[in-house]
Amino acid sequence: MSYRQRLAICAIAVAATLTLLRPDAVTAQSASPIRIDSCDVKKVHTQMGLGNLFVNGKGYNFFNVTFTNTGSVTVKRIQFQIEFDKSRYVVGDAGSFAPAQQVTHRLRDHGSDVHAFARAGGSGPTACSVLEATFSDGTIWKAPAQP
């Protein structure tokens, strides 16, 4: 083995080790460490009435997400993508989600950790996925890029 080949192998090993030691290292696994067991959207609208006259007010959406940490490390933050009707929301959820723990959370469609977008391709059935998971050891799993 030549000096350059050994040097290249050494550089790759050092880079891999540094990646594992970095607190913000991104994991390379393709399967999500979070399994979504159920996900639905509830629409709530405020309404005021005066006799036979009703006025609909601001509407809110609640996302009911039940998920399980299928990994071996506690997850401290998850970023979900929730699509329904003509909307796509990216919603963050923080906590301490232990391995094998099933969690049900009701998330809202507004707040500092929520971003709304138009849904590509129009409307369709409700679809939920995990975009990112941050573990208690500092590693981060990111969903593979969509084609």
Steps between C-alpha positions, in 0.01 A plus 500: 500500500644834400551797731217692327254211542584469871469876540157498327377213719626682810328824395170317444526330839573830676211674322262217594614511863462878520150472352402254772645722773332820380185577700311599187603195295243384248429127494514312173214256553217518248212361707334747734565442872144623560202291393178694449222280636216739417456855381189705435391860471214659691368832375348735757325825414372759740142612444289779641125498476231762532158355438510330159818682396828315547845637423793262462822623653862392476555130445774291656627156418614248757731218398453184705819298462574168669857383452753254639876541539631185329866596557728408789564857622258752656372758251474860619356671190300387197403696193184370328365584156120490491314539172125534460259679268712763321743556789834362616619572853839438658441462874763456773442298816745503792514275804670186622383202295661180629565193281184292444288777654171574324394865522179678399521874457254762379694761307362832370531659159661819627783600730873561489583139404244472215545592135218487242539454125278435201473128429666390180255331265186642657294310754492138603464277804679592822866391487746517790873436502807567711749749354753502782570354845756632749626251758610564857859408404505788249470296181241600243307280257370668184257351252658415165439762232183445300545437124 
